[in-house]
Amino acid sequence: RYFEGLDGIKAIYEDTLSSKTEILNYANSKEIRARWPNYDEEYVAKRVKHKIYLRGISPADEHGEWVHEHDREYFREIRLIPTNQFTFTNEINIYDDKVAIISYKDKPLVGMIIESFEIANTQRDIFKMAWEFASTFSYASR
C-alpha cells in the first residue's frame, strides 16, 4: 500500500499500533520530529499505551541522544550509530508480517507498507545484524 503526505504517514504509524510483535525500527529522530512536532505526544504515547515495545537504530546526533535518554519511559531501546559513518533520512519499521518504509525528504512525503511474511522475516534478520553491529559503538565513539 502506498501513502502520501503527512496524513498518509500518520496512517502508516496507526497501522503499527495494531502490531502483535515488537517494532524493529531504523529512524532519524530529527527528520520525524521536524515534520511532525507532536510526534511523541500523539504516536509514541499511543504505542506505549498499547504496550508495543520498540527496538531502534538511530544516528547519534542531538535528536538521537534525546530519544535514547528517554528509552525507559517510552518503552523502547535505541542504539545509536555514528553520524559521520551512517546517515539516513528515511524510516523503516518491521512488525508482524509487514515492513513500513517512510521517506521524509520526498515532496510530498511518501511511504508504503509491504505485507509479506518472507520479506518481513528477511528484514528482521537484517535488522538483527545491524543491531549487533550497533552494539559495538561506545558512547565515546559517537
VEXTI-150189 format. One line per 10 residues: number of its first residue (from 1); their letters; for each residue x, y, z of N, C-alpha, C, O. Coordinates in steps of 0.05 Angstrom, whole numbers, always signed. Atoms other than C-alpha are relative to their C-alpha. Layout:
<sites>
NUM) A) X Y Z X Y Z X Y Z X Y Z | ...
</sites>
This chain:
<sites>
1) RYFEGLDGIK) +17 -23 +0 +0 +0 +0 +18 +25 +0 +38 +25 +14 | -15 -24 +4 +25 +69 -19 -14 +24 +13 -39 +25 +12 | +11 -23 -15 +15 +133 +22 +15 +26 -7 +39 +25 -13 | -13 -26 +4 +29 +207 +11 -9 +20 +21 -30 +18 +33 | +6 -22 -18 +32 +269 +54 +2 -8 +29 +4 -32 +36 | -2 +5 -28 +34 +276 +129 -23 -18 +10 -19 -35 +27 | +23 +17 -8 -36 +245 +136 +5 -29 -8 -3 -47 +7 | -7 +27 +9 -12 +185 +96 +20 -13 +19 +18 -36 +25 | -21 +10 -18 +49 +178 +140 -12 -7 +28 -5 -28 +40 | +14 +6 -25 +5 +182 +202 -16 -26 -2 -19 -40 +18
11) AIYEDTLSSK) +15 +25 +4 -38 +126 +173 +19 -24 +2 +11 -45 +13 | -20 +22 -3 +25 +82 +168 +5 -4 +30 +5 -27 +39 | -5 +3 -29 +41 +96 +241 -24 -12 +15 -20 -29 +32 | +24 +12 -12 -31 +80 +260 +0 -30 -4 -8 -46 +14 | -1 +29 +5 -22 +12 +227 +19 -14 +18 +13 -37 +27 | -19 +13 -18 +38 -3 +271 -12 -4 +27 -3 -22 +42 | +13 +2 -27 -7 +6 +332 -16 -26 +3 -26 -32 +24 | +14 +26 -1 -41 -60 +314 +20 -23 +3 +12 -46 +3 | -21 +21 +0 +26 -97 +319 -3 -19 +24 -8 -11 +47 | +0 +21 -21 +27 -162 +358 +29 -7 +8 +34 -21 +28
21) TEILNYANSK) -29 +5 -6 +104 -163 +356 +12 +27 +7 +0 +48 +4 | -15 -24 -4 +156 -113 +377 +5 +13 -27 +4 +0 -48 | -7 -14 +25 +172 -60 +325 +30 +3 -1 +43 +12 +18 | -28 -4 +5 +242 -61 +297 +2 +24 -19 -12 +26 -39 | +2 -26 +12 +260 +8 +273 +27 +12 -7 +45 +12 +10 | -22 -17 +8 +312 +47 +234 -12 +28 -4 -31 +31 -20 | +12 -26 +3 +297 +121 +241 +20 +23 +6 +39 +20 +21 | -15 -25 -6 +326 +191 +241 -19 +18 +16 -39 +29 +5 | +18 -14 -19 +294 +225 +301 -5 +29 -8 -26 +39 -4 | +2 -28 +8 +307 +295 +274 -20 +2 -23 -37 +20 -22
31) EIRARWPNYD) +18 -2 +23 +270 +282 +209 -29 -4 +7 -46 +10 -3 | +28 +5 -8 +208 +254 +242 -11 +24 +14 -33 +34 +7 | +10 -21 -16 +201 +309 +292 -1 +27 -14 -17 +45 -7 | +1 -24 +16 +215 +364 +241 -26 +2 -15 -37 +24 -19 | +25 +0 +16 +154 +343 +201 -25 -4 +17 -47 +3 +9 | +22 +6 -17 +111 +321 +259 +8 +8 +29 +16 -9 +45 | -9 -10 -26 +126 +365 +321 -12 -14 +24 +0 -15 +45 | +14 +13 -22 +75 +329 +365 +2 -30 -1 -14 -44 +12 | -3 +29 +4 +100 +260 +346 +0 -15 +27 -14 -35 +29 | -2 +15 -25 +118 +239 +417 -26 +0 +15 -34 -21 +26
41) EEYVAKRVKH) +26 -2 -14 +52 +263 +447 -22 -16 -14 -39 -27 -1 | +21 +12 +15 +10 +234 +392 +5 -30 -6 -10 -47 +2 | -5 +28 +7 +43 +170 +366 +13 -16 +22 +3 -37 +30 | -15 +15 -19 +93 +149 +418 -17 -6 +25 -16 -29 +35 | +17 +5 -23 +43 +157 +475 -20 -23 -6 -25 -39 +12 | +19 +22 +7 -6 +111 +438 +15 -27 -1 +4 -47 +8 | -15 +25 +1 +48 +59 +425 +6 -10 +28 +4 -34 +33 | -6 +8 -28 +67 +59 +499 -26 -10 +13 -26 -30 +27 | +26 +8 -12 -7 +55 +519 -7 -29 -10 -18 -44 +6 | +6 +27 +11 -14 -7 +473 +21 -20 +9 +19 -44 +2
51) KIYLRGISPA) -22 +18 -9 +50 -36 +505 +14 -14 -23 +20 -38 -22 | -15 +10 +23 +84 -45 +438 +29 +9 +3 +35 +33 +0 | -29 -6 -4 +159 -48 +450 +13 +6 -26 +6 -5 -47 | -15 -8 +24 +206 -16 +400 +30 -3 +5 +40 +7 +26 | -29 +0 +1 +279 -31 +386 +8 +15 -24 -1 +9 -46 | -6 -17 +23 +311 +21 +342 +30 +6 -2 +45 +4 +17 | -27 -9 +6 +375 +44 +310 -3 +29 -12 -18 +33 -30 | +3 -28 +7 +385 +119 +302 +27 +14 -1 +45 +5 +13 | -26 -16 +0 +441 +169 +285 +4 +12 +27 -14 +20 +41 | -7 -10 -26 +478 +193 +346 +4 +31 -1 +25 +41 +5
61) DEHGEWVHEH) +0 -30 +0 +461 +267 +337 -15 +9 +25 -23 -8 +41 | +14 -10 -24 +428 +312 +389 -28 -12 +3 -38 -16 +25 | +27 +10 -1 +359 +285 +370 +0 -30 +8 -16 -39 +24 | -3 +28 -8 +381 +212 +374 +7 -4 +29 -3 -22 +42 | -8 +1 -29 +414 +225 +441 -24 +4 +18 -28 -10 +38 | +24 -6 -16 +349 +255 +468 -18 -24 +1 -28 -31 +22 | +18 +24 +2 +308 +196 +444 +11 -22 +17 -4 -35 +33 | -13 +21 -15 +358 +147 +474 -2 +5 +30 -7 -14 +45 | +2 -6 -28 +357 +183 +541 -28 -6 +12 -30 -9 +36 | +28 +4 -9 +281 +172 +545 -10 -28 -6 -34 -33 -7
71) DREYFREIRL) +8 +27 +7 +282 +98 +527 -20 -13 +20 -41 -23 +12 | +17 +14 -20 +252 +72 +592 -28 +11 +1 -47 -5 +0 | +28 -10 -2 +193 +119 +596 -16 -4 -26 -40 -3 -25 | +14 +4 +26 +177 +107 +522 +1 -29 -10 -4 -34 -33 | +3 +29 +5 +181 +31 +525 +15 -8 -26 +4 -19 -45 | -17 +5 +24 +239 +23 +476 +29 -3 +9 +37 +3 +31 | -29 +0 -2 +313 +11 +468 +11 +10 -27 +6 -2 -48 | -13 -12 +23 +352 +54 +419 +30 -4 +1 +42 +1 +22 | -29 +0 +2 +423 +41 +396 +7 +21 -20 -5 +24 -42 | -8 -23 +16 +459 +100 +367 +25 -8 -17 +43 -22 -7
81) IPTNQFTFTN) -22 +5 +18 +507 +98 +308 +13 +26 -9 -1 +47 -10 | -13 -25 +7 +559 +149 +287 -11 +14 -25 -14 +1 -46 | +12 -15 +22 +530 +203 +242 +20 +5 -22 +13 +8 -45 | -20 -5 +21 +596 +212 +205 +4 -25 -17 +17 -24 -38 | -3 +25 +15 +593 +139 +181 -27 -9 -12 -27 -21 -34 | +26 +10 +9 +518 +126 +173 -20 +22 +1 -25 +34 +22 | +21 -20 +1 +465 +174 +151 -24 -12 -14 -21 -27 -34 | +25 +8 +14 +393 +160 +133 -21 +20 +8 -23 +29 +31 | +21 -20 -5 +334 +206 +126 -27 -13 -2 -48 +0 +2 | +26 +13 +1 +280 +154 +117 -3 -17 +25 +14 -18 +43
91) EINIYDDKVA) +5 +17 -22 +250 +106 +166 -11 -27 -10 -25 -29 -29 | +10 +27 +6 +237 +31 +165 -10 -12 +26 +4 -11 +46 | +12 +14 -23 +191 -5 +214 -7 -28 -9 -20 -32 -29 | +6 +28 +6 +187 -81 +215 -17 -10 +24 -9 -8 +47 | +19 +10 -21 +128 -111 +253 -18 -20 -13 -25 -19 -36 | +17 +21 +10 +84 -172 +246 +11 -11 -26 +34 -17 -28 | -9 +8 +26 +87 -192 +173 +2 +24 -19 -3 +22 -43 | -1 -25 +15 +98 -121 +150 +26 +15 +2 +41 +13 +22 | -22 -18 +0 +152 -73 +131 -11 +27 -10 -21 +29 -32 | +9 -26 +8 +135 +1 +130 +25 +17 -6 +44 +17 +10
101) IISYKDKPLV) -23 -17 +8 +182 +49 +94 -11 +28 -4 -31 +32 -18 | +9 -28 +2 +175 +125 +100 +23 +17 -8 +45 +15 +3 | -21 -19 +8 +215 +178 +64 -9 +28 +8 -30 +38 +0 | +6 -27 -10 +217 +246 +98 +11 +21 -18 +5 +45 -14 | -13 -20 +17 +257 +280 +43 -16 +4 -26 -14 +25 -39 | +16 -2 +25 +209 +267 -16 -22 +21 +5 -32 +24 +27 | +23 -19 -1 +157 +320 -32 -19 -8 -21 -13 -8 -44 | +9 +2 -28 +104 +302 -18 +13 -23 +14 +26 -40 +2 | -10 +22 -15 +124 +256 +38 -13 -26 -11 -36 -25 -18 | +11 +25 +11 +116 +184 +15 +7 -23 +19 +26 -22 +34
111) GMIIESFEIA) -5 +24 -16 +111 +117 +49 -15 -24 -12 -33 -21 -29 | +13 +24 +9 +90 +46 +37 +0 -21 +22 +18 -21 +39 | +0 +24 -17 +71 -17 +75 +0 -24 -19 -17 -27 -36 | -2 +25 +14 +93 -83 +46 -9 -22 +19 +3 -25 +41 | +9 +21 -17 +56 -142 +75 +8 -27 -12 -3 -35 -32 | -11 +25 +10 +95 -206 +65 +16 -14 +23 +34 -2 +35 | -14 +15 -20 +117 -259 +115 +30 -2 -6 +46 +2 +11 | -28 +4 +7 +181 -273 +77 +16 +26 +0 +38 +27 +10 | -15 -26 +0 +201 -200 +66 +4 +10 +29 +26 +19 +36 | -3 -9 -28 +187 -183 +139 +21 -16 +15 +37 -5 +30
121) NTQRDIFKMA) -20 +17 -14 +228 -242 +164 +28 +6 -9 +47 +6 +7 | -27 -7 +10 +287 -225 +119 +8 +27 +11 +31 +30 +20 | -7 -26 -11 +284 -153 +142 +6 -1 +30 +23 +13 +40 | -6 +4 -29 +282 -176 +215 +29 -11 +3 +43 -1 +21 | -27 +10 -2 +346 -216 +203 +21 +21 -6 +41 +23 +7 | -19 -22 +6 +380 -156 +171 +1 +19 +23 +23 +29 +30 | +0 -17 -24 +358 -114 +230 +17 -12 +22 +32 +2 +35 | -16 +13 -21 +388 -165 +278 +30 +3 -5 +45 +8 +14 | -29 -4 +6 +455 -160 +242 +8 +29 +6 +28 +34 +19 | -6 -28 -5 +452 -84 +245 +0 +6 +30 +16 +22 +40
131) WEFASTFSYA) +2 -4 -29 +431 -86 +318 +25 -9 +14 +36 +5 +32 | -25 +10 -11 +491 -128 +336 +24 +18 -7 +41 +24 +10 | -21 -18 +9 +537 -83 +296 -2 +27 +16 +19 +37 +24 | +4 -25 -14 +507 -21 +330 +10 -2 +29 +18 +18 +41 | -9 +4 -27 +525 -51 +398 +30 +4 +3 +40 +6 +26 | -29 -2 -2 +599 -45 +381 +10 +29 +4 +33 +34 +9 | -8 -28 -4 +598 +31 +386 -3 +9 +29 -25 +5 +41 | +2 -11 -28 +614 +62 +453 -10 +28 -1 -9 +41 -22 | +9 -28 -2 +586 +128 +476 +21 +19 -9 +16 +39 -23 | -22 -18 +7 +654 +160 +466 +5 +1 -30 +16 +21 -40
141) SR) -5 +1 +29 +658 +139 +393 -20 +15 -16 -17 +18 -40 | +20 -15 +14 +596 +179 +376 +9 +28 -4 -6 +44 -15
</sites>
